[in-house]
C-alpha cells in the first residue's frame, strides 16, 4: 500500500486514474478473449484499453520532453508507438494476410502525415491560434520522408510489365529495404542531435516533473501492453468488419493503420493541444519516417520466412497517395508555422483517400 501511495503521489490523481482504467480494460479484454466472448464486446473493450494506454504514453512522452527535448523524445516515442503495428504485421504475415499488412503500412504513413498531423493542427490552432515551431528538424524529417517515399515507389515502377526488373519484385524490395535501413541508422543522430536539453514548459512546477525511471518505465510498460491489446483488437476486428462487408483495402489502409498507431495519434494531438508544437511535429513526422525507413524494410526482410513475401510493389493509387502526403507534409512544415485551416485541409485529403478504397473485395472472415 505504501508503494502504491508513493506511486500515486508521483503520478498525480489524473494519471493514476488513467493507469487504473488501462489496467482494468486490458485485463477485461484478456478475459473476454480467452473465454471466447462475442467479437464486438472484445472490440469495444480493446478499444477502451488502447485509448487509455495511448493517453499514458502521451503523459510519459511529455515528461521526457522536459528532460531531453523534442528530437530525442520524438524518436523514442515513435519507436515505442510502432511496436503494436510491428507485432500486428508479423502475426498477419504468418497468417498470409499480405494485402492487409501492405495497405496497413502505407495507411500508417498516410494516417500520421495527413490525419494525425491535421488533427494536431486543428486542436492546437483552435486553442492556441497560429503555432510556431523550430523549422530545422521538421524540415530534415520531412525531406527524409520524401526521399523514403520516393524509394518505396521505385520497385513499383521498375517491376511493371515491360520494365527492367519485371518478375524480380522480391529481390528489388529486399535490396531497397537494406538501403533504407542504412539511411535510417544514419538519420538517428541527426534527429536527436543539436538541440537544447529540454523544451521549456513555463506552466510546469519542478515538483511535477517525474523521476526519469518512472517516465521510462511507464512508457515501456504502456507501449508493451498496447502491442498485446492491438493484436486482440485486430483479431476481433476482422470478423466484425467481414460481417459489415468492408473492403480488405479499407480495413488495412484505415482501420488497422489507425488501431496499430493509436499511441502516436493520441500523443501528437495531445502535445499540439498543450501548445507543445515542436514535440507534436517531432512525434508525428518521426512516426511516418520510422514506418517508411525502418518498419516497412524490416517486415519485408522478415516476410521472407512467411508463407508469402511482402514486397514494395504497390497499386498506382497507393503510390500516388503516399507521395502526395509526403510532399504536402514537407510544404507545410517548411515555414515553421501551422494553423487549423491547414489541418482541416490535411484531414480532408485523408478522408478522400479513405473513400477511394471503400469499395472493393470484402474482408473474409
N, C-alpha and C positions, 0 to 999 in steps of 0.2 A: 504493500500500500504506500509505503514511504517513497519507493521508486516511482510509482505511478503519480504520486503527488508532485514530486520534483519535475517529472516529465511534463505534466500538465502546466505547471508554473512556467517552465521554459518555453513551451509551445504557445501558450495563451489559450483562452477559452475557445475562440473560434476554430483554431486549427485542431484543438483536441476533439471538438465535436466532429470535425471532418474525419479525423482518424477513426473514431468510433463508427461513423457512418460507413466508411470504406471497409472496415473490418467486418461489420455486420453484413453488408451487401456481398462481400467476397465469400464469406462463409455460407451465406444463404444460396449464392449461385452454385457453389461446390456441392452443397447438399441436394439442391434441385437437379444438378447434372447427374450425380451418381445414383439418384433414385429414379431417374427416367421420367422426370416431370414434363409437362407439356412444353414444347419448344417456345411458345410465346411467353410463358412465365419465365423460362430461363433467359430469354432475350431481354425482358424488362429488368430482371434482377442484375444481369451482367452490365446492362447499360447504366444503371444507377451506380454500380461499383466502379465502372470505368470513369464516370464523371467525377466521382469523389476522389479516386486515385489521381486523376489528371489535375484536380484542384490542389492536391497535396504536393505534386511535383511542381506546380506553379509556386507554391509557398516556399519550397526548398530552393527553387531556382532564384527567386527574388532575394533570399537570404545570401546565396552565394554571390549574387550580383553586387552586394555591398562590399564584398571582400576581394573579388577577382576581376571585376569589370565585365562589360558586355560581351567581349570577344570570347574569352575563355569560358564564361558561363554558357554562352550560346552553343559552343561546340560540345560541352559536356551534356547539356540538357538535350540537344538534338540527338546525340548518341544514345542516351537513355530512352528518349522518346521513340526512337526507331526500333527498340527491342521487340515490342509487340508485333510489329509488321514482319520483322525477321523471322520470328517463330511461326507466325501465321503462314508466311510464304513457304517455309521449309515443310511444314505439315501438309500444305496444299499441294506442293510439288510431289511429295511422296504419294499423294492420292491421285496424281495425274491431272490436276486442275491447272494446266499451264496457262490457259486463256485468262482465268480469273487472276492468277498471280501477275501475269504480264500487264493486264489492264489496271490492277490494283497498284502496281509500282508506278506506272505513268500517272494514275489517278492521285497518288501521293504528291507528286511534283505539282500537279495542277491544283490540288486542294490547298497545299501550302502557299503556292505562289499567287493564286487567284483568290480562293475563298477565304483562307485564314488571314492573309495579308490585307485583303479587302475589308473583312470584318474588324480587324485590328485598327485600320484607318478610320472606319466608321465609328467604332467605340471611342477611340482616342480623340477623333476630330469633334464629335458631338459634345464630348465632355470638356475637352481642353482647348478646342479651337485648332488652328494650324499648329502641327507638331514639327519640331526641327530636330534633326539627328546628325551625328558626325557622318560626313559623306565618304571618307576614305575607305573604311572597312566594308560598308554595304556595296560600294562600287566594285571592290575587289571580288566579293562574294557573287555579286550579280554577273560580273564578267566571267568568272569561273563557271557559273551555272550555265551561261550562254554557250561557252565552249564545250561543256559536258553534254548539253543537249544536242549541239551540232555533231559531236562524236557519236551519240546514240542514233542519230539519223543516218549516218553513213552506211551501216550494214543493210538497212532497208533499201537504199538506193543501189548499193553495189551488188546485191543478190537478186535484184529484179530480173525478170525474163530478158535475156539479151545482154545483161550487164556482165562485167568481167568475172565476178565471183558467184555467178549463179550456181546453186547447188552446194555452196560452202557456207551456209548461214551459221552453223555451229562453230566452225573454225574461225571465221571472222569475228564472231561475237566473243569468243574466248580471248582472242588477241586484243580486241578493243577493250575488254574488261580489265585485262592486265595493265594496259596503258593507263586507263582511268584510275586504277588503284594506285599506281605510281604517282599520278598527279595529285590524288587525294592526300597521300602521305606528305607530299611537298607543300600542300596547302595549309596543313595544320599549324606550322609555326607562324605563317602569315596571319592566320585567323585569330591567334591568341597573343601575338606579339605587338609591341609598340603602342601600349595603352596604359592608362593610369591603373593603379591597383584596384580601384573600385569606382563605381558610378555614384555620384553624390545623391544622397537622399535626405533632404532637409527636414522632412516630416517624420523621420525615424529617430527615436531615442536610442542612445547607446545600449541601454539595458534591454532593448527589444531585439537586438541582434543575437541570433542563436550561436551557440558554440559550433565550431566548424564540423566537429564529428557528428553533431546532431543533424546539421544540414545535409551532409553527405549520406548519412545513414538513412534519413527519411527519403532522400532521392532514390537511393539504391533499392530500398525495400518497396517503395511505391511503384517504381518502374518495373521491378521484377514481378510484383503482383499484377500489374497491368498487362504484362505479357501473358500470364496464365488466364486472366479473365478475358482477354481479347480472343484467345483460342476458343473458349467456351461461347463467347459472343458470336463468332463467325459460325461455329458448329450449329448453334441454334438458329442462326440467321438463314442459312441455306434452305432448310425445309420451309421456313416461313415465306421466304421470297419465292420459292418454287410454287407454293400454293397461290401466290398472287400473280404468277405468270410474268415476272420481271425478266428482262433480258440478262444474259450472262455478262455482257459487256457493261451494262449499267450497274449490276451488283459489284463487279470488280472495280470499275472506274470511280464509282461514287461511294457505295455503302461500305465495302471492305476497306477502301482507302481512308475514309473518314474514321472508321472504327479503329483501324490499326494505328492511326496518328492522333488519336483523341488527346493524348498528353500534350503534344506540341500545340494543337489547336487551342486548347484552353489557356495554356501558358502565354502564347503570343497575344491573345486578345486581352488577358488579364494585365499584362505589362503595359500595353498601349493605353488601356483604360486608366491605369495608375500613373500615366504620363511618363513611363519609362521607355521612351521611344527607341533609344539605342538598343536596349535589351530586347524589345519586341522585334525589331527588324533583324537583329542577330539571330534570335531563336528561329524565326520563321524562315529566313533565307538559308540559314545553316541546315535546317531540316530538309529543304529541297536539294541543297547541294550534296548533303550526305547520302540522300537516296540516289542521286544521279551518279556520284563519283565512287560511292562505296557499296551501298546496299544492293543495287542492281548488279554491278560486276561480281560481287561475292556470290549472289544467288545464281548467276549464270554459270560460274565455276562449280558451285555445289550441285547444281542440277545435272551435271554430267553423271552423277551417281543415282539420279532419279529415273523413273520409268521413261519419261520424255524430257529432253533437254529444253531449257529456257533459252531463247535466242533474243537478239536485239532487233529482229525483223518485225516491224510494226505495220499497222494499217496506215494508209495515207492520212486518214483523219487524225489518228493519234500523233503522227509525226508533226502535222500542221499545228495541232492544238498545243503540244508541249513546246514547240518552237516559238509560237506566238506568246505563250505565257512567259517564257524566259526573256524575250525581247521587251515585253511590257514592264516586267519587273525591273529590268535594267534602266529603262527610260524613266520610270517613276522615282527610283531612289537616287538617280544621279544629281538631282537638285538639292538633296538633303532636306526636303520638306514633304509633308503629307497632309491631306485633308479628307474629310468624309466623302466628298464627291468622287475623288479618285478611288476610294474604297468601294463606293457604290458601283462604279464602272467595272472594277475587277470582279466583284461578286456577280454582276450581270453577265459578264462573259463566261464565268464558270457555269452559271445556270443554263446558258445557251449550249455549251459543250455537253453538259449533262443531258439536256433534252435530245441532243443529236444521237445518243446511244440508247434512248428509252425503248425504241422499237428494235426488235432483233430476236434471235433464237432464245427462248426462255431457259431459265436455270432448271437443271434436272435435279430432282430430289435425291 
